[in-house]
Amino acid sequence: MSEPDANPSSSPDETPLPAEIDEYLRRLGAGLDLPVHVRAEIASEMEDHFRDSIATIESEGLDGDRAAREAIARLGNPTELAAELTSAHRTTRRLLAGAAGGVFHATLGAAGGLLLGIAIVAAALCASAVVTGTLLRPPTEFVFAGLPALRAALAGLPMVTALLAWACCVAAFVAARRGVAISTRISRRTPAAVRRIWATAGFATLFVAAVFVVSAPQNLLSVLSLLAVPFAFATGALTSSTPRVSLPRRKVIVAIGVLAILSASFARNVPAWSGPPPDVADTPQAHAAQLREFDRVAPAWTYIDGHPLLAEGGGLWGSGVITQAVNIWDFVPGNPGTAAQALSLFRDVRFEAWRAVHFDASPDIAEWIPDPAHSAPYATVPADFNAGEINAGYARVEFDVSHVRTTEWIVFVTGIGPDGRRYRLNEPEFNMGGGPLESSFTGTIWQWLTAAT
């Protein structure tokens, strides 16, 4: 522990203290387990005390040297006095006040740090969009096209969770720094002790909150980002000093201008992150191969010109929810057509949500097929064509897949035909240039770790 200056420079009009008292103050300061500013205050008070005590003793008839020794004798052993002073300054009230004041100021620091973190993340995103959309666009597209996991990590709502977690890392660091500083000042504990307490308590609290409390869209990137927040807090608490950055007003204005330019370029250049546009030039051979994969769900039942009985009525997806609708091809109220008549022969007509994977057999075609690793649908819901939501030939389903780590889905409609076999009654039409219905896991990190794939 570094020692404070136990004998600060005396004023020009003050007589220097004897060497014995200087040594006493040095030993006293070494024994004080208190913050530097408190030890400095005690050293100054003790110096004034010795001056007054020596003056009083000299007035009783003793010379200067004997008066100094007597003043020291009256105070006793400096180590014992240091322990008494340390205990007197470390009261329970000061400890509680330091904790409360630290938490309050840490909250204020977190608010300011969050704004700073959002600004930093926004600037980084804009800069990344510009760089990857211009200078590094070819290699970015090459890497992005070849890594489906990277596309999944940088797409959808979990990316928003990750971005907010990065901003929270800055907020946690600033909050810890401010909380430690205020707690040290009020509680009069040493900075090292306060830093350890704040780092341990803050890390444990934020780690539990991140793993078991915070519920948000999740994937591997968002999970790692959320887990970084308690580490950022502990780092801020244990850091003994923070670099101070002083920017002249002119540089601040220039920085704001650059950020504005980057923001304006973001919308134009960010498509680099979406990868190259899919090759939608489908071929009969590739489509036939895909339909054979669909037959693993159930063989197709077709009618006029090979069309399925049901046409896609549109699919939607969101945070943990996928929605699919279908229409009977030729349904006319009061005058059912061939498809409607054929559908009336089926029983147990239902929607089936299947996990989807990219069609590796046709890498140049942006198509998806049911995941071969699963032989049954994730969930099924009866298809009610008489619900009257739009018309009697329309059926719609909504699957809650918020607690499944799978993010790509295909929804089929199947039914048991006149021969007692189950058939596929629709041919899914994919969204967004060939992509499947997409969802995002929504929940805590613990739920994500223990969820089904």
N, C-alpha and C positions, 0 to 999 in steps of 0.2 A: 504494500500500500504506500503510495507516495505520500510524503509528509508535507504539511502546509508550512508556510513561513511562520514559525511560532513567535518570531520576534520581528515584526514588520518594522520598516525603517522609521525611526523616530523623527519627530518634527525638529526643525533646527533649534527651537527654544527648549527642547527636552534633553535632560541629561541621560546619556546612555546607561543602561542597566548594568550592574556588575556581571562578571562572567558566570558566577554561580547561578544567578537567576536565568541567564540565557540558556545554560545547560538544563536547568529545571524545566523551562518552557519547551525546550526541544524534546525532552523525555515525555513531558505531558502531551505534546502534540502527537508524538509517535504512538501513544497509548489510546488516543481518541479514535474510536471506530465510528466516525461520523463523516458526512459530506465535507468536501473541501471548504465550502463557504461557511459552514458552521464552525469548523475547526479554526478558521481565520477569525471569526467573531470571538470565539473563546480565547484565542491567543491575545487578541487586542484587549479584551476585558481583563485577562489575567495580568497583562503588562500594566494596565492602569491600576489594578489592585495592588501590585507590588510597589508601584510608585507611592501610592497613598499609604500603604503599610510601612514602608521604609521611612517615610516622612514622619509618621506617627511614632515609630519606635525611636527615631533619632531625637524627637522632642522629649523623650523620656530619659535621655542622657547617654545613649549608646552611639558609638561612631558608625560610619557608613558600612564597613565590612561586617561588623557584628550585627548591625540592623538588618542587613541583607540575609545573613544566616538565620537570624531570629524569624524573619518574615517567612523564610522557606520552612523552618521547623513548625511554625504555626499551621501551615497548610498540609504538612505530612508528606507521605510517599507520593511522588508524581504518578506512578502507575495505578495506585489505588484511587487517587483523585480522578484520574482519567476514566477509570471504570465507573465511578460514581457519576461523573458528568455525562458519560455516554448513556447510562441508565436513566438519568434524569431527563435527557432530551428524547429518549426513545419511549415515550409513554404510549399507552394503548390508544388514547385519544388522538395523538398525532398520527399513529399508524392508520386508524380508521379514516381520519381526515385526509391523509395522503392517498389512501385507496379511493375514497370518494372523489377527491379532486382530480386524481389521475384518470379515473373512468370518465368523468365529465369532460375533461379536456381531450381525452382520447377520442371521445365521440365527436367533439368539434373537429379534431384533426382528421377523423375518418371522413367527415362530410367534405372538408376541403380536399382531402386526398383523393376521394372518389371523383370529384370534378377534374382534378389534375389527371387521374388515371384515364378517365374517359377522353380527355383531350389528347393524351399520349397515344392511346389505342387508335383514336380516329386518325391522328396524323400518320401513325404507322400503317394503317390500312390504306390510306390515300397514297402514301409513298410506295407501298407494295403494289398497289394497282397500277400505278404509273410505270414502275420499273418492270413488272412482269408483263404489262400490256404493250411495252415499247421495246426496251433494250433486250429483255429476256423472253419475249413472247414465244419464239420458236421452241426453245428448250422447255419452257413452262408448259406449253401445250403438249409436247411430247411426253413429259413426265406425268402430267395430269391425265392424259388419255390412257396411259399404261398402268395406272394405279387406282383401281376402283376404291380401295380403302381411303386414299387421299381425297377422292371426290366425296365420299360419304362423310369424312371428317369435316370438310369445309363447306358442307351444304346443310341447309335446313336450320331448324330452331336450335339444335345443340350448339351450333356455331355461335349463336347469340349468347348462350350460356357461357361459352368459353370466353367471348369478348368481355362480358361483364365480369367474369372471374379475374381476368387480367387487370381490369380497372380496379377491382377490389384488392388485388395484391398491392397496388400502390397505396390505396386507402389504408390497408392494414399496416403497412410499413410506417406511414406517417403517423397513424394513430398510436402505434407502439412507442415511437420516438417521443411523441408529445406526452403520453401517459407516464413514461418513465421519468421524464424531466420534472413534471409537476409532482409526482409521488415522491421523488427524491427530495425535492425542495421542502415539501410540507412535512413528510414523515421523519426527516432527518436521518434516514438510513443511508448507507453508502450506496453510490450508484451501482456498484457491482452486485450487491445483494438485491437491490430493487430490480435490476435488469433480469437477474435469474428468476425472481418471482414472477415478473410480468411475462417473461418468455415461456415459462412452464405453464402458468395458468392460462395465458392467452392462447398458446398452441393447443392445449388440451380442449379448451372451450370451442375454439374455431374448428378443430378437427372433428369433434363430436357433431357440431352443427353442420359441417360440410358433408359428413358421411350419413348422418341419421335424421337431420332436420330439413335441410334445404331441398325442396322438391322443384325440379326443373327438367326441361328436355335434356337428355343425356346421350352421350356416346363416349368413346375412349378419350377423345380430345377434351371434352368438357369435364370429364371425371378428373383427369390429370390437372386441368386448369383450376378446378375447385380445390383440389388437394394442395395446390401451391399457395393458397391464401394463408393457412396457418403457418407455413414455413416462412412466408414473407413477414408475418407478424413477429415471429420469433427472431428473424434476422434483424428487424427494426429495433426490437427490444434489446438485443445483445450488442448492437453496434454502438460503440462508445462515442462516435462523432459522425456527423453528417456533413458532407461537403456543401458549402454555401455557394450558390451560383448567383452571380450578380450580372444582370444584363442591362446595358444602357437602353434608353427608350428607343433609340434608332434601331437597334438590333431586334427589339421586341416587335416594332412595326414591320420590319422586313420579314420576321418569322411568321407574323400573322398573314402577310401578303403571300408568302410561299404556301402556307397552309390553305389559303383560299384558292390558289391556283391548283393545288393538288386535289382539293375537294371538287373543283369544277371538272377536273380530268377523270375523276373516279368513275362516273357513270359511263364514260366512253371506254375506259380501259379495263374495267373490271371483268368484261366478258372473257378475258384471257383465262380467268379462273374456271370458267364453265367448260373448258376443254374444247376440242374441235367439234364442229357440228356433226351430228350423226349422219351416216350415209344411209339415206332412206330409200335408195334405189333397190328395193326388194326384188328378189327373183323368185320365180315359181318353185325352184328347187329348195331355196332357203325356207320359204313359207311352208312348204310341204313337210320339211324336216321339223319345223316348229310345231305344226299340227300333230305330228307323231308324238312329240313330247306332251302335248295336251291330252293325247289319248291315254296317257298314264293315269290321268284323273278319271276319265271315263270316255268310252268311244263316243264320237259325235253322232247326233241324230239330225239329219238334214232333210230338207224338203225341196221345193222347186229350185232348180239350177244350183243345187248344192248349198244353198243358204242355210244357216242355222235357224231354229225357230224364233230365237230372240235376238233383237238388236240392242247394242249398247245405248243406254240413255244418258251416259255421262258419269264420270268418276271424280270424286273429290277426296282430298286428304288434308290432314292438319296435324296438330300436336297430339299424336296418339290415336287418331281416329281416321278410318278410311270409309268412304261411302261409295256405293255402286248402285246404279239404276239400270233397268232393262225394260224394253218394250216388245210386245208381240209385233212381229213384222207387219202383219196385214189386218190388225184388229180394227174393226169399225163397229161402234156401238149398234146393236140390233142386227148386224149383218156380219158375223164373224167369218173371216177368210180361212184359207187352208191351214195356215200356221196356227190360228186360234183353235181350229177344230182338232188339229194334231195335238196341241198342248193339253186339250181337255182329256186326252187319253192317258196322260201321265199322272202319277200320284207321288206324294212325298217330294214335291218340287222344292228345292232349297238353294240358298246361296252358300257357297263354300269359299272361305278365305284360305288361300295357299301361299306359303312362303315362296318367294320368287328369286331366281338367280339369272345372271346374264347368260344369253345363249352362246356358249363357247364354241359350238360347232359352226357358228357363222359370225366370226369376230367383226366383220365389216358391216354387219347389219345390227342396228340398235333394237334388238328384240330380247324378250325375257320369257322364261319358261318356269314351270313349277320346280322347286328345289328337289333334285333327285334324292337328297338325304332324308326326305320325309315322305312316307307312304300314305299319310292321311292329312286332311285339312286341319288347320289350326282351330277353326271354329265354323259352325254351320248355323244358319238361321232360315226358318221356313220362308218361302217366297209367296207373298200374298198379292195376287193380281186383282183382288176385289176390294182392296183397302179404300179405293176412291180418292187417293191423294191427288192424282191428276186425272186419270181415267182408269177404267177397269182393265185395260191392257198394260198397265204400268206397275212395276214393282221396284221397291227400293230397300236397301239394307245399309245399316251402319254398324261397323265392327269397332269395338274398343280394343285396340292393340297397344295401349299406352304402357303396358308392363311387359312387353316382349321386346327383346333387343333386336329382333329382325326388323328391318326398315323397308323392305320391298315386298309387295304383295300382288297377287293376281286373284281376282274374284270370278269364280265360275258359277253357273246355274246348272244344276243337274236334277234329274227326276227318274223315277222308275217307270219304264215303258210298258206297253201291253204284254211284252214277252217276259216281264219280271226282272229284266236287267236294268241297271242304272246307266243313263246316257247323259252326255254333255249337251246342253241346249243352247249355249252361246259360244261365240268366239271373241274373247276379250279384245277390245280395241284400246291400245295403249295411249297414254297421255304424254304430252311434252316431247313430241318427236320420237316416240318409241320407248319411253320410260314406263315403269310400272306404277301402281299406286304406292305412295311413300308415306311412311309414318315416322314418328320419333318417339323413343322411349321417354316417358315423363314420370319422374319419381326421384327418390333420393339415391345417393351413390350406393348405399347398401342394397336397396331394392334392385338397382341395375346389376350389381355384382351377383346377386342371387337369383336374378330373373332367368327365365327360359330363353334360349336363343331363337 
